[in-house]
Amino acid sequence: MKDELRKKLKRIRNNQTQEDILKKSKEIEKKLFSLNEFKNASKILFYVSYDNEVFTHDIIKKCLMEKEIIVPISDTKNNTLKLSKFYKWEDLHEASYGILEPVKIIEKSPNKIDLIIVPGIGFDKRGNRLGHGKGYYDKLLRKLKTIKIGLAFELQIVDQIPTDENDVPVDLIITEERIINCSNKF
C-alpha cells in the first residue's frame, strides 16, 4: 500500500513545471521564515532538495549567513544518515542518489540541533510522512527531540499515510497554502 501511494504521489509531484515548483517553494519559504521556532533556531538540519521536492537550495543559501546549517549524508552501507555542517554552497557535490552533500564532512551530533526540516513524498494532517522507503530519516528522527517540520506541496497532503512502529511523525507541515500543526507542542 505504501509503495502504491509513493508511486502515485511521486507521479503527481513530477507533473509540476519547474516554474510551479519554484513559485510554490517561495511561498513555503516565506511561511517557514515567519515561524518563531525557525527564527529562534541557530542550528538547523536541512535536507538538500532533489527530484522535484520543495526547493530548499535558495532557503539554505539565505540561512548560511545567520544560522549553522547541517545537512544529512547518506550512509548507504548502513541505511542511515550522518550529519555534517557546511559553510558555503560551493562545499557541496553530488553524491549518493544524486543528492548534494558536503565534500568535507564535519560531523555534528544530532543532540546539537535546534530544528529539523524534513522531506517527504507525502504527509497526512497528523504529521505522518511517507519517505522513499529505506527508513533513513525515521532512524534519525527517533534520535532527535527537537521540532520536526515537513515541507511539502499541497498536492502531497493526503487523508492518511499508512504507518508502522518505525515511522516518526513531524510536528508541523508547511505547504504553499498553509501551516498544519500536527502536534500539541504549539
N, C-alpha and C positions, 0 to 999 in steps of 0.2 A: 504493500500500500504506500509506504514511504517512497519507494522508487518511482512508482507511477506519478505521484504528486510532484516529486522532484523534477521529473522529465517535463511534466505539464508546465510547472512554474518557470523552468529554465526557458522553455519554448516561448512562453508569453513575454518573459523579460527580454529575450533576444529579439523579439519582434519590434522593439522600440528603435527609433532612429537615434544616432549619436547626439543629434541636436536635442531630442527629448530627454535623453539621459542627462546631459549637461544642464539643461534647464531645470529639471526636477531635482537634480543633485544640489544646485544652487539654493533652491528653496529649503531643502533638508539642511544644508549648511547654516542658513540663517536661523532656523529653529534650534539647531544644536548650539550655536554660539549664544543664543538668548538664554539658555538654561543656566541657573545659578550653579548647579552641580558641575557644569563644564567650566564656567568662569572661575570657580574656586579650585579646580583641579590643577595641580602643577605637573604631575607625571601621568601621561595618558598613553594607554596601549591602543594603537590604531591598526586596523587592517589596511593593507595597501590594495586598492581595488584592482580587479581584472575581470574579464569575461562579462562585461555589461552590468557589473554591480553598481551600486550607488558610488559615484566617482569621488574618491577620497584624496586624490593627488593634490588638488588645489587646497583642500582643507588642511592637510598635513603641512604643506608649504607655508601657509599662513601661520600655523601654530608653532613652527620651528623657532621663531624669534622669541616667543614668550613662554613656551612650555617645553618640558622634556618629553620627547616623543620616543616611544618604544614600539617596535614592530615585531610580529611573530616571524620565526624562521622554522620552516618545515623540517622536522627530523623524520624523513621517510622510512628510515630503518625501524624506528620505534613508534611510528604514527603519533608523534607528539609535537608540540610546539616549544621551541626555545624562544627566549625573549632577548632582544638586543636594542640598545639605544643607538641612535644615529644622529648626526649633527647637521648634515645638509643633503639635499635631494640627490646630488651627484654621487653620494656614497652608496647608492643602491644599484643593483644589477639584476638582470633576470635570472631566476633560479628555479627551484622545483615548481612544477605545474605552470611555469611561465609567470610566476608572481615575483615582483621586485622585492629583494631582500638586501640587507647591508653586505657589502663586500667584506668589511672588517667587523667581526662580531664583538660587541661589548655587552656581555651577558648581564642581564638585570634579573633580580629576584621578583617573582610575582607579588610578593608581600609589599613591595615598594610602590605599587601602582594605585593611583587615586581614582581612576576611571578607565573603563574598557569600552571601546567601540567595536561592536561585534557584527560580522557579516552574516548573511543567511540567504538561502534560496527562497524561503518562505517563513512567515510568522503568523501566529494567531493572536487574538487580543489578550490572551492570558500570558503572553510572553514566550510561549513555546516556539522553538525555532527548528527549521529544517535546514541542515547543512549539506555538505557534499557526501556525507555517509561514512566518512572514515573516523569520526569521533575526535579529531584533533582538538577542536575548540571545547567540546564538552569536558575533556580531560583537564584542559587548562582552567575552564570556568569553575570547576569543582574546587580548585585551589584558591580562588580569589573571593575575598569577602567584600569586594568593592562594588560600586554601582555598575551595572552592565546595560549598555544602550545599544539596541539593534538599529541599524539604518536599513531602510527598505523603501522601495517604490510602493505606492498604494496598491498596485496590481499584485503585489506579493503577499498581501494580507488575506488570509483565508479564515473560514469559520473554525476549523480545527486542524491542528497538526498532530498526527499520531505520535505518542511519546512512549518511552520505556524508562526504566530506572536510571539509565545512564544520561538522560537528557537534562540539561540545565537551562531554565528559562532566563530571559532577560528582564530587567526592571522597567525599562522604557523602550518604546519603539518610535522612531521618528520617520515619518513619510513626508512627501511634499505637501500633503493636505492636513496633517495633524500630528500631535504627540499623544501616544497611547500609554497611559500609566498602567503597568501590568502588576504592580506590587503595592504593598501597603507602606512602602518606605517614604512616600511623598505625601 
